[in-house]
Amino acid sequence: MSGPSRDKQAGLLLDEPLIFERNRPGQMGVDVAEVEADGLLPAELERAELEGMPEVSEPEVVRHFLRLSQWNLSAATTFYPLGSCTMKYNPIANEAAARMPGFAGLHPMTPDGLAQGALELMAELQDMLAEISGMDAVSLQPAAGAQGELAGMKMIRAYHEDRGDPRRRVLIPASAHGTNPASAALCGYEVAQLDGNAQGVVEPDAVRRAMSSEVAALMITNPNTLGIFEREIAQVAEIVHQQGGLVYLDGANLNALMGVAKPGHIGADVLHFNLHKTFSTPHGGGGPGAGPVGVRQVLADYLPNPRIVRRDDAWAWSSDAPKSIGRVRSFFGNFGMFVRAYAFIKALGGDGLTRATQMAVLNANYVRARLQDTYHLAVPGLCMHECVLTDRNLEGTGIKTLDVAKRLLDYGFYAPTIYFPLVVSGALMIEPTESESLETLDEFIAAMEAIAVEAAEDPDAIHAAPVRTPVGRLDEAKAARKPVLRWRADDSAGG
Amino acid sequence: MEFPDDLKYSREHEWVLVEGDIATIGISAFAEDQLGDVVFVELPAPGDTVSKDDAMGVVESVKAVSDVYAPISGKVTEVNDDLPDNTELVNDDPYGDGWMVKVEISDPAELDDLMDSEEYQRFVAEADG
């Protein structure tokens, strides 16, 4: 492979080689004094030279990594409609709050007496999450959504075993969040899949048929991953409860219910929250997750230890709950995320949270209504916070979902989630969130419409996409089949 | 898209070639097309017993991971050892070099549940809607 061409190093479209390829012997950043290693290490561990370490000046190192960082797309650089992942904007005010020295510098081993403010913030956040979800008690401890799920399923298991009625099966609809079967299996349960009806919604009759005294729980995502509200949730929950089962609600899509409907009031016994989705804390590589878990009274004894309690007029940690499933994490969640979520909830207030939910649903339905004739809509009718389109209307052009996603990058948008949910062929899953303005949505819609026109008139242009990115279309199959995971000195020597 | 007449097909998109009491199994051109470029294949080991409609292997593409279901029950006599390192064979030649396993058929009556080429093409047309 040849080095970067001059034209791509000009202007703002900056190509950037690997740092190893910037190696120019003799260049260096900081002048470091030589250290005599004699005797510090066993002789066999000493080496005279670090093979392949690049020699680069300090300004070049800074430019290298800054340029790489500028290649990132994020909710802070562009519209980022990644369905199911909910990439809503992270307000700057949250960051300011989380970086206050009293919060940012707090050590997790700080004695309770010196951490009263932090404990109070966590206790209040737990109460606010309980209020929003209609649950009776909340623990902030799980580190992220998947761990919240695991904690929830462990509580369900502890509950059944405690009653001398261990059960072995968990029912999961095909349209549930993808991590659910893994969490159930990790808890030792056998997973039975429930197929939805033609609209992808779980029907009471299907639950009735699958339900038995062997079923520990139903895990349901509501709205489901098709972005459709499970209308029969109350009746479905009743059927499960009648046979002694519990209902786990995956809170991944709570941002479509927040301030409007409370899962605890429509049959859920336990749910997890994704603070990094619904409550605007950073996401993915931007920050650790946070997956608090909430329960109805029936499961409250089993919540993780330690818990935050009020003792002698002060906040304190307590591990006095004997039926608790114990710790699920060495320290109590990811504290910085609690500060951000707390700031978000307090800034919006109850009415503001309701309005955020309404805007998220309105935005998704606006995109759906504008694009449903150009692209095929997976499930007809209203959606909640996300809509699922497919590439069916492009049939015959040779353009598929993957091509549309690549071309969107050229139009300056991050691509939506593609090929998920698995129950939809060629899915394009679009979640605008409440953060976006009408103007942004119109620009995105115009790009999607332009791509549909290109598909019909000039499909080759789309096959070549993306062309306005530092790196063009990658060979994804080759990358997966024959991955090159590290740079080796020999590779560049040989070209 | 081809669906050879001498094969039988399952609702999970596997094909079966019956030769005496041995069935050769792979995934159909429709399945391979829906998956896209296959990048990983996991197969059972010779000697394993597979049961009709149970997962016996895994195919992963750049888009998704799917189970491969046994279209019939029996004992695995041979697997396509070339496949794991040359997964593109599933896409390039699904009915030939992309075959997956050979199974000694334990219950020939199970073959009656499978579709012939014409039935399968109708099934696919409906699934693709």
HADDOCK unambig.tbl for C-alpha pairs under 7 A between the chains (distance, minus, plus):
assign (segid A and resid 419 and name CA) (segid B and resid 63 and name CA) 6.27 0.50 0.50
assign (segid A and resid 476 and name CA) (segid B and resid 62 and name CA) 6.65 0.50 0.50
assign (segid A and resid 477 and name CA) (segid B and resid 37 and name CA) 5.87 0.50 0.50
assign (segid A and resid 477 and name CA) (segid B and resid 39 and name CA) 6.11 0.50 0.50
assign (segid A and resid 477 and name CA) (segid B and resid 62 and name CA) 6.21 0.50 0.50
assign (segid A and resid 480 and name CA) (segid B and resid 39 and name CA) 5.91 0.50 0.50
assign (segid A and resid 481 and name CA) (segid B and resid 39 and name CA) 5.17 0.50 0.50
